Amino acid sequence: MAFREKDVIRSFSKGVSHDLDNLLTGIADYLQLSTRTSASSQDRDRFLANALKISRRALALNRDISLLSGQDGPLEKNSLFTRVVARVVRALLEGSDIRYRVDMPRGLWPCRVDTRLMDRAIEHVLVNACEALAKKKDGLITVTLRNRSIDTGPLENESLPGIHLDSGRYVQAVIQDNGRGMDDESLCQIFDPYYSSKSVGIKNGVGLSLAMARAIVHRHGGEVAVDSRKHHGTKLIICLPAVTEESWYENRFDRG
């Protein structure tokens, strides 16, 4: 266990160092270009805009690290989970080359979430699903939401590791792709920060990805589990506690 923890810390440190080096180098390069006397006013504006864009990515990385370390600010549960999922799915997949299907029936229990954080969590999951479908002509992503009531122990009828919830009402989201899937070794490390079964790109690094998604779900009192087989796709399950105060739902969510 100690070796495993050291390996995770080592990978995390290397990943953060890699990303920060790329980001800071990009900022410095664009700032240096903007100071050239030969640069036109239009070029200077473009260089400075690019430097600003990269600096915002660096700020986002810092916020992700703060969240993983438990130092992020308090949750602001200002939206419904169903609305966040629908919005992010449309933004990422509508108009793309990837087929997708959403099954979100009426009567789902209200589940309130922090819009800013949950947007990032669902986006991380969907981006991973899209990457798993790279070069696959018949790629398909399905997003299914259901109510789940738990009396005792793990989620009923789900024999997946990682789902251990107290009794109560939950909203379950299953995001599934028919991509390349993962072997057992990759599956065991999928939530490690900066772990990836893909090669590290010079431009983007590996990123925090599913580690971020799980951290955000945990902050909301929920759980995440992944089921996958090599060449048979991947299924990621998110369970979040539902709100029991129906009057709160009626009064608070008349807005979009």
C-alpha positions in Angstrom: 0.0 0.0 0.0 2.9 2.4 0.8 4.4 1.7 -2.6 1.1 2.3 -4.3 0.7 5.7 -2.5 4.2 6.7 -3.3 3.6 5.8 -7.0 0.4 7.9 -7.0 2.1 10.9 -5.4 5.0 10.6 -7.9 2.7 10.5 -10.9 0.7 13.5 -9.5 3.8 15.5 -8.9 5.2 14.8 -12.4 1.8 15.6 -14.0 1.4 18.9 -12.2 5.0 19.8 -13.0 4.5 18.9 -16.6 1.3 21.0 -17.0 2.7 24.0 -15.1 5.9 24.0 -17.2 3.8 24.0 -20.4 1.5 26.7 -19.2 4.2 29.0 -17.8 6.4 28.5 -20.8 3.5 29.4 -23.1 2.7 32.6 -21.1 6.4 33.7 -21.1 6.8 33.0 -24.8 3.7 35.1 -25.8 4.7 37.9 -23.5 8.2 38.0 -25.0 6.8 38.1 -28.5 4.5 41.0 -27.5 7.6 43.1 -26.5 9.3 42.8 -29.9 9.6 46.1 -31.6 8.9 44.6 -34.9 5.5 43.3 -33.8 2.5 45.2 -35.1 -0.2 46.5 -32.8 -2.5 43.7 -34.0 0.1 41.1 -33.3 0.8 42.4 -29.8 -2.9 42.2 -29.0 -3.0 38.6 -30.3 0.0 37.6 -28.3 -1.3 39.2 -25.1 -4.8 37.6 -25.6 -3.1 34.2 -26.0 -1.0 34.8 -22.8 -4.2 35.7 -21.0 -6.0 32.5 -22.3 -3.1 30.3 -21.0 -3.0 32.1 -17.7 -6.7 31.3 -17.2 -5.9 27.6 -17.8 -3.2 27.8 -15.2 -5.7 29.3 -12.8 -8.2 26.5 -13.5 -5.4 24.0 -12.8 -4.7 25.6 -9.5 -8.4 25.5 -8.6 -8.5 21.8 -9.5 -5.5 21.1 -7.2 -7.2 23.0 -4.4 -10.4 20.9 -4.8 -8.5 17.7 -4.7 -6.7 18.8 -1.6 -10.0 19.7 0.1 -9.3 23.5 0.2 -11.9 24.6 -2.3 -14.6 26.9 -1.1 -18.0 25.8 0.2 -20.5 24.3 -2.1 -23.2 26.5 -3.6 -26.0 24.1 -4.5 -27.7 26.3 -7.0 -29.0 24.0 -9.7 -30.6 20.6 -10.4 -28.4 17.7 -11.4 -30.6 16.8 -14.3 -30.3 20.3 -15.8 -26.5 20.2 -15.5 -26.3 16.9 -17.2 -28.6 17.9 -20.0 -26.8 21.2 -20.6 -23.3 19.7 -20.6 -24.3 16.8 -22.9 -25.8 19.3 -25.4 -22.8 21.6 -25.3 -20.2 18.8 -25.9 -22.0 16.3 -28.1 -24.7 18.2 -30.1 -23.4 18.8 -33.6 -20.3 16.5 -33.1 -19.5 13.3 -35.1 -20.3 11.2 -32.0 -23.7 9.6 -31.7 -25.3 9.9 -28.3 -28.6 9.0 -26.6 -30.0 10.5 -23.4 -32.6 8.7 -21.3 -33.9 11.1 -18.6 -37.5 10.1 -17.7 -40.0 12.4 -15.9 -40.4 12.0 -12.2 -36.7 12.0 -11.3 -36.1 13.1 -7.7 -34.6 16.6 -7.3 -30.9 16.6 -6.6 -29.3 19.9 -6.0 -25.6 20.5 -7.0 -23.0 23.2 -7.4 -23.3 24.2 -11.0 -19.7 25.3 -11.5 -18.3 22.1 -10.0 -20.8 19.6 -11.4 -20.4 21.1 -14.9 -16.7 20.2 -14.7 -17.3 16.7 -13.4 -19.8 15.7 -16.1 -17.5 17.4 -18.7 -14.5 15.3 -17.5 -16.5 12.1 -17.8 -17.9 12.9 -21.3 -14.5 14.0 -22.6 -13.0 10.7 -21.5 -15.9 8.8 -23.2 -15.3 10.8 -26.4 -11.6 10.0 -26.3 -12.4 6.3 -25.9 -14.4 6.4 -29.1 -11.6 8.0 -31.2 -11.5 6.5 -34.7 -14.5 4.3 -34.0 -17.1 4.7 -36.7 -20.0 3.3 -34.8 -19.2 5.1 -31.5 -22.1 5.7 -29.2 -22.4 7.4 -25.8 -25.5 6.8 -23.7 -26.5 8.8 -20.7 -29.2 7.3 -18.4 -30.7 8.8 -15.3 -32.8 6.8 -12.8 -34.1 7.1 -9.2 -32.5 4.7 -6.8 -33.8 3.9 -3.3 -31.3 2.2 -1.0 -32.5 0.4 2.2 -29.2 -1.0 3.4 -25.7 -1.6 2.2 -24.4 -1.1 -1.3 -26.5 -0.1 -4.2 -29.1 -2.7 -4.9 -28.5 -4.9 -8.0 -25.2 -3.2 -8.8 -22.2 -5.4 -8.1 -19.7 -2.7 -8.8 -16.8 -1.8 -6.5 -16.8 1.7 -5.0 -20.5 2.1 -4.5 -21.2 2.1 -0.8 -24.0 4.5 0.2 -26.1 5.1 3.3 -29.8 4.3 3.2 -31.8 6.9 1.3 -32.9 8.2 -2.0 -30.4 8.8 -4.8 -30.3 9.9 -8.4 -28.1 7.6 -10.5 -26.5 8.7 -13.7 -24.9 6.0 -16.0 -22.6 7.3 -18.7 -21.6 4.5 -21.0 -19.6 4.3 -24.2 -18.9 1.4 -26.6 -15.2 2.3 -27.0 -12.0 0.5 -26.4 -12.6 -0.3 -22.7 -9.9 -0.9 -20.1 -8.0 -3.8 -18.7 -8.0 -4.6 -15.0 -4.7 -2.7 -14.3 -6.0 0.5 -15.9 -9.4 0.1 -14.1 -7.7 -0.1 -10.7 -5.9 3.2 -11.4 -8.5 5.1 -13.3 -9.2 7.6 -10.5 -5.5 8.3 -9.7 -4.6 11.9 -10.5 -2.7 12.1 -13.8 -3.1 8.5 -14.6 -3.9 7.7 -18.2 -3.7 4.6 -20.4 -3.0 7.0 -23.3 0.4 8.5 -24.1 1.1 11.9 -22.6 0.7 14.7 -25.1 3.2 17.5 -25.2 0.5 20.1 -25.6 -2.1 19.0 -23.0 -0.4 16.6 -20.6 -2.7 14.0 -19.0 -4.8 16.1 -16.7 -6.7 15.4 -13.5 -9.8 14.2 -15.4 -11.7 11.4 -13.6 -9.9 12.2 -10.3 -11.6 15.6 -10.4 -14.9 14.1 -11.3 -14.8 11.7 -8.3 -13.7 14.5 -5.9 -16.6 16.7 -7.0 -19.1 13.9 -6.6 -17.7 13.0 -3.2 -18.0 16.7 -2.1 -21.7 16.3 -2.9 -22.1 13.2 -0.7 -22.2 10.9 -3.6 -20.2 8.0 -5.0 -18.7 7.0 -8.4 -17.8 3.6 -9.8 -16.5 2.4 -13.1 -17.1 -0.9 -14.9 -15.1 -1.7 -18.0 -13.7 -4.5 -20.1 -11.1 -4.4 -22.8 -12.7 -3.8 -26.2 -16.2 -3.8 -24.6 -16.6 -0.2 -23.6 -16.8 1.5 -20.3 -19.7 2.4 -17.9 -19.3 5.1 -15.3 -22.0 5.3 -12.5 -22.6 8.5 -10.5 -24.9 8.3 -7.5 -26.0 11.6 -5.8 -28.3 12.1 -2.8 -31.8 13.3 -3.7 -33.5 16.2 -1.9 -36.4 15.2 0.2 -37.8 18.7 0.8 -40.2 18.9 -2.2 -41.3 22.4 -1.2 -37.7 23.5 -1.5 -37.6 22.1 -5.1 -40.9 23.9 -6.0 -39.8 27.2 -4.6 -36.2 27.4 -5.6 -36.1 26.0 -9.2 -38.5 28.0 -11.2 -35.4 29.4 -12.9 -33.2 27.6 -15.4 
